[in-house]
Amino acid sequence: MRPAAQANARRGFVLREVEAIAYQEIESQDEVRVPSGVNEFDRVLGGGIVPGTLVLIGGDPGIGKSTLLLQVADRLGAGGSLVLYVSGEESDRQIKLRGERLGISAKNLYLLPETNLENIFHEVERLKPTAIIVDSIQTVFSALIESAPGSVSQVREVAHQFLLLAKNRSIPVFLIGHITKDGSIAGPKALEHIVDTVLYFEGERHHNHRIVRATKNRFGAANEVGIFEMTSAGLIAVDNPSKLFLEERPRNVAGSVVTACMEGTRPLLVEVQALVSGTKYGSGRRMAQGVDQNRVSLLIAMLEKRAGFQLIGDDVFVNIAGGLEVDEPAADLGVVAAIASSFKNTPIDPQTAVFGEVGLTGEVRGTMQPAVRAREAQALGFKKIIVPASNSTGLERLLGMRVVGVKSVEEALSELF
């Protein structure tokens, strides 16, 4: 037996012998993906669960990580898979209580309240599950390492052992990780380079929706998002997220505009709100929520220089309604339009949507996937969309929608007002 196999035999499982395989003999991963039963979760993973993948799921306490994975375990078990749920923070009775609240049957689901890595692997060897969930990775420790549970050395070693188990036995393993004060999982990026996929839960406690975002994915597109709604029956996938974010949008109110952004491969229509008000002080404040505040400051400076807006003495507040975080440049034109609308105290037509990157000279630059954004606006009943001139080619064929291509902020504002 090889030394590595002997070391892992002490932990409770023996590494299977592997040999070099010809590239052409390896099966395509896309053909063997296993659906989790939760469509939005499959979307974030890239189309389903890849056998042997190691997935890290992080988020703030109480945001819904354990709830989502318990629902995924229930759907996998209903499909015939045997799922082992390792819990280091909750007892089996607590998990059963949550399952009863969610109304799941949890067929083929086994609960293991254990934190010792060697004992966990012995149970894995006995049950031979087809999927493993670890809640959470910080609570699991190896008796072969002389350091406290939750330390960086323990967490890294435990994650590495689960990686070996996943790859050698082709078992998908899901690790739940705690978020530290600076927003990283288990310390400064301690696990992200080890795992195959990193998923972050986003969302505010005051909103019902939750967003699962893939920040790293070796088997799919990064920055893909899945959107859920938190209910008494657990997390429910949202089929039309654009409608969710726009359902409470006010009509004919200054400072509000709809912009089309992309989250991974998914188009989303979100409402950008701006409030420009006078200040008693010499210079105004700039505050932003949901968009980069430094980017907003650059756009305000561009409006003052290129469009003649005197904003130096005004407070400017920008917000993405619904708690969504938008970090792509295509939202620039929406931010500019919302600020201009509030400054002029003139509402923008509620049937109009915009998107485009804005440069410091006032030019409107093209963005990626303009047709996908425009079709999403068309599907939600918008009658007019203002886009960069370089993206307008080919969009005129959209039925029932007027497409206006602009080259500068001045043209866009002239068209809007």
VOLO-8196 format. One record per residue (C-alpha): residue in three letters; z, x, y; residue number from 1. Coordinates in nm, 3 decimals, padded with zeros to 5 digits. Each point is the difference from the previous one (the first is absolute). Last residue first. Layout:
BEGIN
PT     r        pz        px        py     k
PT   ALA         Z         X         Y   NUM
...
***
This chain:
BEGIN
PT     r        pz        px        py     k
PT   PHE   -02.126   -03.621    06.412   417
PT   LEU   -00.074    00.127   -00.354   416
PT   GLU   -00.358    00.110    00.066   415
PT   SER    00.091    00.187    00.319   414
PT   LEU    00.296    00.156   -00.180   413
PT   ALA   -00.227    00.126   -00.280   412
PT   GLU   -00.264    00.131    00.240   411
PT   GLU    00.263    00.188    00.204   410
PT   VAL    00.154    00.138   -00.319   409
PT   SER   -00.331    00.163   -00.086   408
PT   LYS   -00.288   -00.019   -00.248   407
PT   VAL    00.020   -00.367   -00.091   406
PT   GLY   -00.160   -00.197   -00.286   405
PT   VAL    00.043   -00.377    00.007   404
PT   VAL   -00.021   -00.196   -00.326   403
PT   ARG   -00.016   -00.379    00.028   402
PT   MET    00.120   -00.177   -00.312   401
PT   GLY   -00.124   -00.310   -00.182   400
PT   LEU   -00.200    00.193   -00.255   399
PT   LEU    00.045    00.376   -00.017   398
PT   ARG   -00.354    00.140    00.015   397
PT   GLU    00.069    00.170    00.333   396
PT   LEU    00.225    00.249   -00.180   395
PT   GLY   -00.287    00.226   -00.103   394
PT   THR    00.026    00.230    00.299   393
PT   SER    00.322   -00.076    00.190   392
PT   ASN    00.186    00.311   -00.119   391
PT   SER   -00.151    00.248    00.248   390
PT   ALA    00.057   -00.251    00.282   389
PT   PRO    00.372   -00.006   -00.075   388
PT   VAL    00.120   -00.351   -00.088   387
PT   ILE    00.083   -00.324    00.182   386
PT   ILE    00.022   -00.299   -00.232   385
PT   LYS   -00.079   -00.362    00.077   384
PT   LYS    00.037   -00.331   -00.183   383
PT   PHE    00.308    00.072   -00.209   382
PT   GLY    00.040   -00.240   -00.294   381
PT   LEU    00.224    00.195   -00.236   380
PT   ALA   -00.290    00.099   -00.225   379
PT   GLN   -00.195    00.132    00.300   378
PT   ALA    00.287    00.229    00.095   377
PT   GLU    00.009    00.135   -00.357   376
PT   ARG   -00.377    00.040    00.008   375
PT   ALA    00.024    00.205    00.319   374
PT   ARG    00.255    00.239   -00.150   373
PT   VAL   -00.206    00.055   -00.315   372
PT   ALA   -00.316    00.051    00.206   371
PT   PRO    00.169    00.260    00.222   370
PT   GLN    00.094    00.224   -00.296   369
PT   MET    00.085    00.314    00.197   368
PT   THR    00.038    00.010    00.376   367
PT   GLY   -00.235    00.058    00.290   366
PT   ARG    00.113    00.133    00.334   365
PT   VAL    00.067   -00.191    00.321   364
PT   GLU   -00.030    00.232    00.301   363
PT   GLY    00.268   -00.003    00.270   362
PT   THR    00.007    00.376    00.063   361
PT   LEU    00.324    00.026   -00.196   360
PT   GLY   -00.162   -00.148   -00.308   359
PT   VAL    00.042   -00.351   -00.138   358
PT   GLU   -00.039   -00.083   -00.370   357
PT   GLY   -00.132   -00.346   -00.076   356
PT   PHE    00.104   -00.350   -00.098   355
PT   VAL   -00.010   -00.344    00.161   354
PT   ALA    00.047   -00.367   -00.089   353
PT   THR   -00.093   -00.309    00.201   352
PT   GLN    00.078   -00.363   -00.091   351
PT   PRO    00.324    00.010    00.201   350
PT   ASP   -00.201    00.067    00.320   349
PT   ILE    00.203    00.257    00.191   348
PT   PRO    00.270   -00.116    00.242   347
PT   THR    00.010    00.119    00.362   346
PT   ASN    00.321    00.138    00.149   345
PT   LYS   -00.214    00.289    00.129   344
PT   PHE    00.259    00.254   -00.122   343
PT   SER    00.068   -00.205   -00.314   342
PT   SER   -00.370   -00.018   -00.088   341
PT   ALA   -00.054    00.367    00.081   340
PT   ILE    00.287    00.101   -00.229   339
PT   ALA   -00.131   -00.222   -00.282   338
PT   ALA   -00.356    00.130    00.039   337
PT   VAL    00.112    00.364   -00.006   336
PT   VAL    00.214   -00.053   -00.310   335
PT   GLY   -00.284   -00.182   -00.179   334
PT   LEU   -00.247    00.271    00.096   333
PT   ASP    00.231    00.265   -00.145   332
PT   ALA    00.047   -00.178   -00.336   331
PT   ALA   -00.291    00.195   -00.149   330
PT   PRO    00.208    00.317    00.044   329
PT   GLU    00.200   -00.067   -00.320   328
PT   ASP    00.380   -00.006   -00.011   327
PT   VAL    00.091   -00.367   -00.023   326
PT   GLU    00.355   -00.083   -00.117   325
PT   LEU    00.051   -00.371   -00.067   324
PT   GLY    00.313   -00.176    00.129   323
PT   GLY   -00.158   -00.344    00.041   322
PT   ALA   -00.144    00.049    00.347   321
PT   ILE   -00.114    00.351    00.088   320
PT   ASN    00.179    00.077    00.328   319
PT   VAL   -00.080    00.166    00.331   318
PT   PHE    00.233    00.020    00.302   317
PT   VAL   -00.113    00.130    00.338   316
PT   ASP    00.240    00.028    00.293   315
PT   ASP   -00.187    00.019    00.328   314
PT   GLY   -00.003    00.258    00.280   313
PT   ILE   -00.262    00.232   -00.148   312
PT   LEU   -00.213   -00.294   -00.117   311
PT   GLN   -00.261   -00.010    00.275   310
PT   PHE   -00.308   -00.095   -00.202   309
PT   GLY   -00.314    00.168    00.136   308
PT   ALA   -00.201   -00.013   -00.323   307
PT   ARG   -00.056    00.371   -00.062   306
PT   LYS    00.312    00.172    00.136   305
PT   GLU    00.264   -00.271   -00.031   304
PT   LEU   -00.140   -00.136   -00.326   303
PT   MET   -00.019    00.352   -00.147   302
PT   ALA    00.365    00.063    00.090   301
PT   ILE    00.095   -00.324   -00.177   300
PT   LEU   -00.202    00.106   -00.305   299
PT   LEU    00.178    00.336   -00.013   298
PT   SER    00.342   -00.168    00.027   297
PT   VAL   -00.092   -00.239   -00.285   296
PT   ARG   -00.091    00.297   -00.220   295
PT   ASN    00.338    00.159    00.073   294
PT   GLN    00.173   -00.324   -00.098   293
PT   ASP   -00.171   -00.010   -00.339   292
PT   VAL   -00.045   -00.363   -00.104   291
PT   GLY    00.230   -00.252   -00.172   290
PT   GLN    00.243   -00.011    00.292   289
PT   ALA   -00.084    00.156    00.334   288
PT   MET    00.193    00.077    00.317   287
PT   ARG   -00.123    00.147    00.327   286
PT   ARG    00.235   -00.010    00.298   285
PT   GLY   -00.114   -00.023    00.358   284
PT   SER    00.029    00.256    00.275   283
PT   GLY    00.179   -00.026    00.335   282
PT   TYR    00.262   -00.254   -00.106   281
PT   LYS    00.021   -00.370    00.074   280
PT   THR   -00.260   -00.075   -00.263   279
PT   GLY   -00.296   -00.236   -00.016   278
PT   SER   -00.109   -00.157   -00.326   277
PT   VAL   -00.271    00.068   -00.255   276
PT   LEU    00.053   -00.163   -00.341   275
PT   ALA   -00.229    00.073   -00.290   274
PT   GLN   -00.057   -00.170   -00.335   273
PT   VAL   -00.239    00.113   -00.272   272
PT   GLU   -00.059   -00.265   -00.266   271
PT   VAL   -00.114    00.113   -00.342   270
PT   LEU   -00.315   -00.052   -00.206   269
PT   LEU    00.008    00.203   -00.318   268
PT   PRO   -00.283    00.158   -00.198   267
PT   ARG    00.093    00.147   -00.340   266
PT   THR   -00.144    00.328   -00.131   265
PT   GLY    00.298    00.207    00.117   264
PT   GLU    00.152   -00.204    00.280   263
PT   MET   -00.290   -00.069    00.234   262
PT   CYS    00.035   -00.154    00.346   261
PT   ALA   -00.155   -00.299    00.175   260
PT   THR    00.154   -00.081    00.337   259
PT   VAL    00.124   -00.331    00.137   258
PT   VAL    00.102   -00.024    00.365   257
PT   SER    00.311   -00.106    00.192   256
PT   GLY    00.107    00.107    00.350   255
PT   ALA   -00.070   -00.327    00.180   254
PT   VAL    00.059   -00.318   -00.199   253
PT   ASN   -00.283   -00.239   -00.085   252
PT   ARG    00.120   -00.052   -00.359   251
PT   PRO    00.321    00.133   -00.155   250
PT   ARG   -00.026    00.170   -00.342   249
PT   GLU    00.234   -00.154   -00.258   248
PT   GLU   -00.252   -00.004   -00.289   247
PT   LEU   -00.152    00.336    00.092   246
PT   PHE    00.189    00.240   -00.226   245
PT   LEU   -00.008   -00.234   -00.300   244
PT   LYS   -00.368   -00.087    00.050   243
PT   SER   -00.083    00.370   -00.007   242
PT   PRO    00.208    00.040   -00.317   241
PT   ASN   -00.216   -00.240   -00.205   240
PT   ASP    00.100    00.033   -00.368   239
PT   VAL    00.368    00.072    00.066   238
PT   ALA    00.178    00.104   -00.322   237
PT   ILE    00.337   -00.167   -00.057   236
PT   LEU    00.317    00.209   -00.008   235
PT   GLY    00.300   -00.177   -00.147   234
PT   ALA    00.067   -00.368   -00.070   233
PT   SER    00.221   -00.038    00.308   232
PT   THR   -00.294    00.132    00.201   231
PT   MET   -00.117    00.338    00.129   230
PT   GLU   -00.371   -00.005    00.081   229
PT   PHE   -00.213    00.283   -00.131   228
PT   ILE   -00.273    00.222    00.140   227
PT   GLY   -00.161    00.283   -00.193   226
PT   VAL   -00.131    00.301    00.187   225
PT   GLU   -00.240    00.285   -00.068   224
PT   ASN    00.080    00.308    00.208   223
PT   ALA   -00.130    00.226   -00.279   222
PT   ALA   -00.288   -00.119   -00.217   221
PT   GLY    00.038    00.020   -00.376   220
PT   PHE    00.110    00.203   -00.301   219
PT   ARG    00.165    00.301    00.164   218
PT   ASN    00.177   -00.227    00.247   217
PT   LYS    00.203    00.110    00.300   216
PT   THR    00.119   -00.206    00.298   215
PT   ALA   -00.043   -00.328   -00.186   214
PT   ARG    00.141   -00.282    00.213   213
PT   VAL    00.203   -00.298   -00.121   212
PT   ILE    00.042   -00.248    00.285   211
PT   ARG    00.271   -00.266    00.007   210
PT   HIS   -00.025   -00.336    00.171   209
PT   ASN    00.293   -00.226    00.083   208
PT   HIS    00.080    00.160    00.334   207
PT   HIS    00.348    00.063    00.145   206
PT   ARG    00.080    00.265   -00.261   205
PT   GLU   -00.294    00.202    00.120   204
PT   GLY   -00.278    00.119   -00.222   203
PT   GLU   -00.121    00.304   -00.186   202
PT   PHE    00.033    00.103   -00.363   201
PT   TYR   -00.150    00.340   -00.068   200
PT   LEU   -00.207    00.092   -00.305   199
PT   VAL   -00.055    00.357   -00.117   198
PT   THR   -00.239    00.058   -00.290   197
PT   ASP   -00.051    00.290   -00.240   196
PT   VAL    00.352    00.147    00.023   195
PT   ILE    00.101    00.363    00.047   194
PT   HIS   -00.125    00.059    00.356   193
PT   GLU    00.191   -00.301    00.134   192
PT   LEU    00.329    00.090   -00.163   191
PT   ALA    00.199    00.216    00.239   190
PT   LYS   -00.188   -00.103    00.315   189
PT   PRO    00.303    00.087    00.216   188
PT   GLY    00.286   -00.175   -00.178   187
PT   ALA    00.004   -00.268   -00.268   186
PT   ILE   -00.287   -00.196    00.157   185
PT   SER   -00.073    00.064    00.368   184
PT   GLY    00.079   -00.232    00.292   183
PT   ASP    00.217    00.233    00.209   182
PT   LYS    00.315   -00.187   -00.102   181
PT   THR   -00.083    00.029   -00.370   180
PT   ILE   -00.202   -00.254   -00.199   179
PT   HIS    00.106   -00.063   -00.357   178
PT   GLY   -00.244    00.041   -00.285   177
PT   ILE   -00.111   -00.242   -00.272   176
PT   LEU   -00.190    00.178   -00.278   175
PT   PHE   -00.270   -00.178   -00.198   174
PT   VAL   -00.114    00.164   -00.325   173
PT   PRO   -00.333   -00.076   -00.171   172
PT   ILE    00.007    00.126   -00.361   171
PT   SER   -00.284    00.225   -00.116   170
PT   ARG    00.239    00.184   -00.239   169
PT   ASN   -00.053    00.353    00.130   168
PT   LYS   -00.083   -00.098    00.358   167
PT   ALA    00.285   -00.246    00.047   166
PT   LEU    00.261    00.209   -00.181   165
PT   LEU   -00.093    00.316    00.189   164
PT   LEU    00.016   -00.191    00.330   163
PT   PHE    00.337   -00.148   -00.099   162
PT   GLN    00.123    00.355   -00.053   161
PT   HIS   -00.132    00.105    00.341   160
PT   ALA    00.172   -00.295    00.168   159
PT   VAL    00.331    00.097   -00.162   158
PT   GLU   -00.044    00.363    00.110   157
PT   ARG   -00.085   -00.092    00.359   156
PT   VAL    00.288   -00.248    00.029   155
PT   GLN    00.252    00.241   -00.148   154
PT   SER   -00.107    00.293    00.221   153
PT   VAL   -00.003   -00.222    00.312   152
PT   SER    00.350   -00.131   -00.066   151
PT   GLY    00.040   -00.361   -00.108   150
PT   PRO    00.228    00.078   -00.292   149
PT   ALA    00.204    00.316    00.071   148
PT   SER   -00.115    00.337   -00.130   147
PT   GLU    00.032    00.194   -00.322   146
PT   ILE   -00.323   -00.098   -00.172   145
PT   LEU   -00.010   -00.066   -00.377   144
PT   ALA    00.196   -00.325    00.040   143
PT   SER   -00.304   -00.149    00.172   142
PT   PHE    00.050   -00.259    00.272   141
PT   VAL   -00.132   -00.346    00.086   140
PT   THR    00.147   -00.170    00.309   139
PT   GLN   -00.254    00.138    00.247   138
PT   ILE   -00.296   -00.128   -00.208   137
PT   SER    00.104   -00.363    00.046   136
PT   ASP   -00.072   -00.234   -00.164   135
PT   VAL   -00.225    00.154   -00.266   134
PT   ILE   -00.276   -00.224   -00.142   133
PT   ILE   -00.171    00.097   -00.326   132
PT   ALA   -00.320   -00.137   -00.157   131
PT   THR   -00.142   -00.016   -00.356   130
PT   PRO    00.344    00.039   -00.156   129
PT   LYS    00.070    00.211   -00.311   128
PT   LEU    00.336   -00.166   -00.069   127
PT   ARG    00.171    00.290   -00.183   126
PT   GLU   -00.163    00.290    00.184   125
PT   VAL    00.056   -00.173    00.333   124
PT   GLU    00.365   -00.052   -00.096   123
PT   HIS    00.040    00.370   -00.073   122
PT   PHE   -00.176    00.073    00.331   121
PT   ILE    00.251   -00.212    00.192   120
PT   ASN    00.293    00.173   -00.172   119
PT   GLU   -00.136    00.340    00.104   118
PT   LEU   -00.054   -00.114    00.358   117
PT   ASN    00.356   -00.129    00.045   116
PT   THR    00.002   -00.290    00.249   115
PT   GLU    00.010   -00.302   -00.228   114
PT   PRO   -00.007   -00.379    00.038   113
PT   LEU   -00.291   -00.060   -00.242   112
PT   LEU   -00.176   -00.335    00.021   111
PT   TYR   -00.275   -00.095   -00.245   110
PT   LEU   -00.290   -00.229    00.096   109
PT   ASN   -00.222   -00.140   -00.278   108
PT   LYS    00.012   -00.348    00.161   107
PT   ALA    00.156   -00.002    00.344   106
PT   SER    00.006   -00.382    00.039   105
PT   ILE   -00.007    00.012    00.379   104
PT   GLY    00.150   -00.262    00.232   103
PT   LEU    00.065    00.235    00.289   102
PT   ARG    00.366   -00.103    00.015   101
PT   GLU    00.024    00.039   -00.378   100
PT   GLY   -00.146    00.350    00.030    99
PT   ARG    00.249    00.090    00.270    98
PT   LEU    00.289   -00.111   -00.222    97
PT   LYS   -00.145    00.193   -00.294    96
PT   ILE   -00.014    00.312    00.220    95
PT   GLN    00.365   -00.045    00.092    94
PT   ARG    00.094   -00.056   -00.364    93
PT   ASP   -00.181    00.320   -00.106    92
PT   SER    00.210    00.192    00.247    91
PT   GLU   -00.142    00.128    00.326    90
PT   GLU   -00.026    00.350    00.147    89
PT   GLY   -00.135    00.218   -00.280    88
PT   SER   -00.242   -00.253   -00.141    87
PT   VAL   -00.263    00.097   -00.257    86
PT   TYR   -00.244   -00.285   -00.063    85
PT   LEU   -00.190    00.056   -00.326    84
PT   VAL   -00.319   -00.206   -00.030    83
PT   LEU   -00.169   -00.100   -00.326    82
PT   SER   -00.351   -00.124    00.077    81
PT   GLY   -00.128   -00.328   -00.148    80
PT   GLY   -00.149   -00.163    00.310    79
PT   ALA    00.320   -00.191    00.073    78
PT   GLY    00.181    00.333    00.001    77
PT   LEU   -00.237    00.135    00.264    76
PT   ARG    00.054   -00.311    00.215    75
PT   ASP    00.380    00.027   -00.031    74
PT   ALA   -00.001    00.372    00.073    73
PT   VAL   -00.212   -00.063    00.312    72
PT   GLN    00.255   -00.262    00.114    71
PT   LEU    00.283    00.247   -00.059    70
PT   LEU   -00.203    00.260    00.189    69
PT   LEU   -00.034   -00.229    00.302    68
PT   THR    00.367   -00.097    00.008    67
PT   SER    00.116    00.361   -00.037    66
PT   LYS   -00.207    00.108    00.300    65
PT   GLY    00.081   -00.306    00.216    64
PT   ILE    00.111    00.116    00.347    63
PT   GLY    00.368    00.016   -00.093    62
PT   PRO    00.042    00.370    00.075    61
PT   ASP   -00.294    00.150    00.192    60
PT   GLY   -00.308    00.104   -00.192    59
PT   GLY   -00.135    00.225   -00.270    58
PT   ILE   -00.214   -00.047   -00.311    57
PT   LEU   -00.100    00.311   -00.199    56
PT   VAL   -00.267   -00.046   -00.267    55
PT   LEU   -00.056    00.231   -00.297    54
PT   THR   -00.323   -00.081   -00.186    53
PT   GLY   -00.033    00.042   -00.377    52
PT   PRO   -00.210   -00.311   -00.052    51
PT   VAL   -00.164   -00.108    00.329    50
PT   ILE    00.141   -00.325    00.140    49
PT   GLY   -00.249   -00.222    00.180    48
PT   GLY   -00.280    00.000    00.257    47
PT   GLY    00.089    00.280    00.240    46
PT   LEU    00.380   -00.011   -00.020    45
PT   VAL    00.013   -00.192    00.329    44
PT   ARG   -00.241   -00.264   -00.130    43
PT   ASP    00.192   -00.034   -00.328    42
PT   PHE    00.318   -00.076    00.197    41
PT   GLU   -00.187   -00.264    00.203    40
PT   ASN   -00.128   -00.165   -00.319    39
PT   VAL    00.335   -00.020   -00.181    38
PT   GLY   -00.067   -00.032   -00.375    37
PT   SER    00.037    00.375   -00.047    36
PT   PRO   -00.360    00.043   -00.110    35
PT   VAL   -00.046    00.294   -00.241    34
PT   ARG   -00.261    00.259    00.093    33
PT   VAL   -00.194    00.131   -00.301    32
PT   GLU   -00.357   -00.023    00.128    31
PT   ASP    00.078    00.148    00.340    30
PT   GLN    00.150    00.307   -00.168    29
PT   SER   -00.334    00.103   -00.152    28
PT   GLU    00.036    00.143   -00.347    27
PT   ILE   -00.002    00.376   -00.051    26
PT   GLU   -00.269    00.120   -00.243    25
PT   GLN   -00.232    00.127    00.275    24
PT   TYR    00.268    00.236    00.133    23
PT   ALA    00.055    00.163   -00.338    22
PT   ILE    00.363   -00.014   -00.109    21
PT   ALA    00.248    00.289   -00.015    20
PT   GLU    00.286   -00.064   -00.240    19
PT   VAL    00.332   -00.178    00.025    18
PT   GLU    00.302    00.006   -00.230    17
PT   ARG    00.237   -00.286    00.068    16
PT   LEU    00.307    00.075    00.204    15
PT   VAL    00.318   -00.092   -00.186    14
PT   PHE    00.240   -00.252    00.148    13
PT   GLY    00.377   -00.017    00.044    12
PT   ARG    00.093    00.264    00.256    11
PT   ARG    00.068    00.263   -00.267    10
PT   ALA   -00.352   -00.066   -00.130     9
PT   ASN   -00.120    00.070    00.353     8
PT   ALA    00.122    00.358   -00.017     7
PT   GLN   -00.143    00.045   -00.351     6
PT   ALA   -00.339   -00.131    00.112     5
PT   ALA   -00.004    00.246    00.289     4
PT   PRO    00.095    00.283   -00.234     3
PT   ARG   -00.283   -00.092   -00.243     2
PT   MET    00.089   -00.130   -00.343     1
***
